[in-house]
Amino acid sequence: MIKGTIRSAILSATLSLAPAVAFADSPAKSAGNELERKGNEEEKSADAEKGRGERLEKRGQAVEDAGDKNNDSAEKARGKRMKKKGKAMQKSAEARHDASETMEKSGNDVEKAGADADKKVEKARENVNK
């Protein structure tokens, strides 16, 4: 009686876990998805930094204009430095954005390669079973 209970428990555990193992992603697919996700996050943060750079540049222009209007050379110089810093932030954000797009594309390529490998493995299994 105990042996029968143990056998049925093992059989039910095997049947319940089999679909999870059968439909698990391959390591290549998982790595590709992770790269793609990381690229998307980096892209969003680069876009946010670019926006901050644009706002800083506009504020610098306003300070520079105020310095021109008031004949205040220190304020004008401060405005120029702010504009320069804003432009630098925008350029670095654009470079990060381009790098993140590359990362996302490579993630897609890795994922495709993993899917192709899975198809080849499945085809080989079918040929072995024939």
C-alpha beads as a LAMMPS data file, in Angstrom:
LAMMPS data file: protein, C-alpha beads

130 atoms
129 bonds

1 atom types
1 bond types

-500.0 500.0 xlo xhi
-500.0 500.0 ylo yhi
-500.0 500.0 zlo zhi

Masses

1 110.0

Atoms # bond

1 1 1 0.000 0.000 0.000
2 1 1 2.804 2.419 0.837
3 1 1 4.636 1.480 -2.355
4 1 1 1.521 2.274 -4.381
5 1 1 1.135 5.643 -2.689
6 1 1 4.771 6.507 -3.326
7 1 1 4.496 5.485 -6.981
8 1 1 1.374 7.556 -7.520
9 1 1 2.984 10.566 -5.779
10 1 1 6.073 10.326 -7.989
11 1 1 3.925 9.886 -11.093
12 1 1 1.749 12.907 -10.295
13 1 1 4.810 15.050 -9.490
14 1 1 6.424 14.026 -12.774
15 1 1 3.315 14.825 -14.778
16 1 1 2.822 18.185 -13.106
17 1 1 6.450 19.277 -13.613
18 1 1 6.856 17.996 -17.175
19 1 1 5.162 20.971 -18.924
20 1 1 7.317 23.474 -17.022
21 1 1 10.485 21.751 -18.171
22 1 1 9.238 21.233 -21.717
23 1 1 8.377 24.905 -22.288
24 1 1 11.352 26.493 -20.536
25 1 1 13.338 29.011 -22.568
26 1 1 16.761 28.064 -23.764
27 1 1 19.733 29.901 -22.229
28 1 1 20.285 31.802 -25.479
29 1 1 16.712 33.047 -25.521
30 1 1 16.934 34.098 -21.886
31 1 1 20.212 35.932 -22.490
32 1 1 18.735 37.650 -25.538
33 1 1 15.676 38.763 -23.611
34 1 1 17.855 40.060 -20.792
35 1 1 20.054 42.036 -23.200
36 1 1 17.003 43.489 -24.885
37 1 1 15.438 44.455 -21.559
38 1 1 18.693 46.055 -20.406
39 1 1 18.920 47.979 -23.685
40 1 1 15.389 49.307 -23.250
41 1 1 16.124 50.500 -19.708
42 1 1 19.335 52.196 -20.827
43 1 1 17.491 53.840 -23.709
44 1 1 14.862 55.286 -21.362
45 1 1 17.468 56.671 -18.972
46 1 1 19.432 58.188 -21.878
47 1 1 16.277 59.886 -23.157
48 1 1 15.617 61.311 -19.691
49 1 1 19.186 62.626 -19.465
50 1 1 18.840 64.200 -22.897
51 1 1 15.734 66.043 -21.695
52 1 1 17.610 67.316 -18.635
53 1 1 20.391 68.553 -20.920
54 1 1 17.907 70.408 -23.107
55 1 1 16.330 72.098 -20.080
56 1 1 19.763 73.064 -18.748
57 1 1 20.706 74.530 -22.122
58 1 1 17.499 76.598 -22.260
59 1 1 18.053 77.834 -18.704
60 1 1 21.644 78.731 -19.622
61 1 1 20.414 80.691 -22.619
62 1 1 17.994 82.600 -20.389
63 1 1 20.755 83.393 -17.883
64 1 1 23.078 84.485 -20.688
65 1 1 20.375 86.741 -22.142
66 1 1 19.751 88.233 -18.693
67 1 1 23.480 88.861 -18.346
68 1 1 23.505 90.626 -21.741
69 1 1 20.512 92.716 -20.754
70 1 1 22.023 93.764 -17.410
71 1 1 25.600 94.123 -18.697
72 1 1 26.695 91.516 -16.128
73 1 1 29.649 89.606 -17.561
74 1 1 29.698 87.072 -14.700
75 1 1 26.054 86.157 -15.272
76 1 1 26.667 85.945 -19.007
77 1 1 29.632 83.612 -18.449
78 1 1 27.554 81.473 -16.067
79 1 1 24.865 81.185 -18.740
80 1 1 27.433 80.122 -21.332
81 1 1 28.794 77.440 -18.979
82 1 1 25.265 76.155 -18.352
83 1 1 24.581 75.984 -22.088
84 1 1 27.864 74.177 -22.669
85 1 1 27.108 71.665 -19.910
86 1 1 23.595 71.117 -21.308
87 1 1 24.968 70.433 -24.783
88 1 1 27.537 68.013 -23.362
89 1 1 24.786 66.169 -21.463
90 1 1 22.756 65.881 -24.652
91 1 1 25.688 64.517 -26.636
92 1 1 26.561 61.910 -24.013
93 1 1 22.894 60.902 -23.777
94 1 1 22.722 60.483 -27.543
95 1 1 25.815 58.276 -27.452
96 1 1 24.277 56.163 -24.651
97 1 1 21.036 55.961 -26.634
98 1 1 22.903 54.670 -29.699
99 1 1 24.778 52.124 -27.579
100 1 1 21.529 50.933 -26.010
101 1 1 19.949 50.474 -29.435
102 1 1 22.944 48.364 -30.424
103 1 1 22.531 46.340 -27.230
104 1 1 18.863 45.819 -27.970
105 1 1 19.603 44.675 -31.528
106 1 1 22.272 42.247 -30.357
107 1 1 19.783 40.891 -27.817
108 1 1 17.318 40.282 -30.625
109 1 1 20.024 38.530 -32.640
110 1 1 20.958 36.293 -29.708
111 1 1 17.300 35.469 -29.125
112 1 1 16.836 34.575 -32.802
113 1 1 19.920 32.377 -32.705
114 1 1 18.527 30.622 -29.630
115 1 1 15.200 30.053 -31.370
116 1 1 16.974 28.657 -34.424
117 1 1 19.065 26.362 -32.233
118 1 1 15.915 25.148 -30.471
119 1 1 14.327 24.353 -33.842
120 1 1 17.412 22.427 -34.949
121 1 1 17.470 20.462 -31.698
122 1 1 13.785 19.624 -32.042
123 1 1 14.317 18.531 -35.641
124 1 1 17.247 16.330 -34.596
125 1 1 15.108 14.763 -31.867
126 1 1 12.394 13.980 -34.398
127 1 1 14.948 12.370 -36.722
128 1 1 16.320 10.265 -33.862
129 1 1 12.841 9.120 -32.860
130 1 1 11.993 7.949 -36.412

Bonds

1 1 1 2
2 1 2 3
3 1 3 4
4 1 4 5
5 1 5 6
6 1 6 7
7 1 7 8
8 1 8 9
9 1 9 10
10 1 10 11
11 1 11 12
12 1 12 13
13 1 13 14
14 1 14 15
15 1 15 16
16 1 16 17
17 1 17 18
18 1 18 19
19 1 19 20
20 1 20 21
21 1 21 22
22 1 22 23
23 1 23 24
24 1 24 25
25 1 25 26
26 1 26 27
27 1 27 28
28 1 28 29
29 1 29 30
30 1 30 31
31 1 31 32
32 1 32 33
33 1 33 34
34 1 34 35
35 1 35 36
36 1 36 37
37 1 37 38
38 1 38 39
39 1 39 40
40 1 40 41
41 1 41 42
42 1 42 43
43 1 43 44
44 1 44 45
45 1 45 46
46 1 46 47
47 1 47 48
48 1 48 49
49 1 49 50
50 1 50 51
51 1 51 52
52 1 52 53
53 1 53 54
54 1 54 55
55 1 55 56
56 1 56 57
57 1 57 58
58 1 58 59
59 1 59 60
60 1 60 61
61 1 61 62
62 1 62 63
63 1 63 64
64 1 64 65
65 1 65 66
66 1 66 67
67 1 67 68
68 1 68 69
69 1 69 70
70 1 70 71
71 1 71 72
72 1 72 73
73 1 73 74
74 1 74 75
75 1 75 76
76 1 76 77
77 1 77 78
78 1 78 79
79 1 79 80
80 1 80 81
81 1 81 82
82 1 82 83
83 1 83 84
84 1 84 85
85 1 85 86
86 1 86 87
87 1 87 88
88 1 88 89
89 1 89 90
90 1 90 91
91 1 91 92
92 1 92 93
93 1 93 94
94 1 94 95
95 1 95 96
96 1 96 97
97 1 97 98
98 1 98 99
99 1 99 100
100 1 100 101
101 1 101 102
102 1 102 103
103 1 103 104
104 1 104 105
105 1 105 106
106 1 106 107
107 1 107 108
108 1 108 109
109 1 109 110
110 1 110 111
111 1 111 112
112 1 112 113
113 1 113 114
114 1 114 115
115 1 115 116
116 1 116 117
117 1 117 118
118 1 118 119
119 1 119 120
120 1 120 121
121 1 121 122
122 1 122 123
123 1 123 124
124 1 124 125
125 1 125 126
126 1 126 127
127 1 127 128
128 1 128 129
129 1 129 130
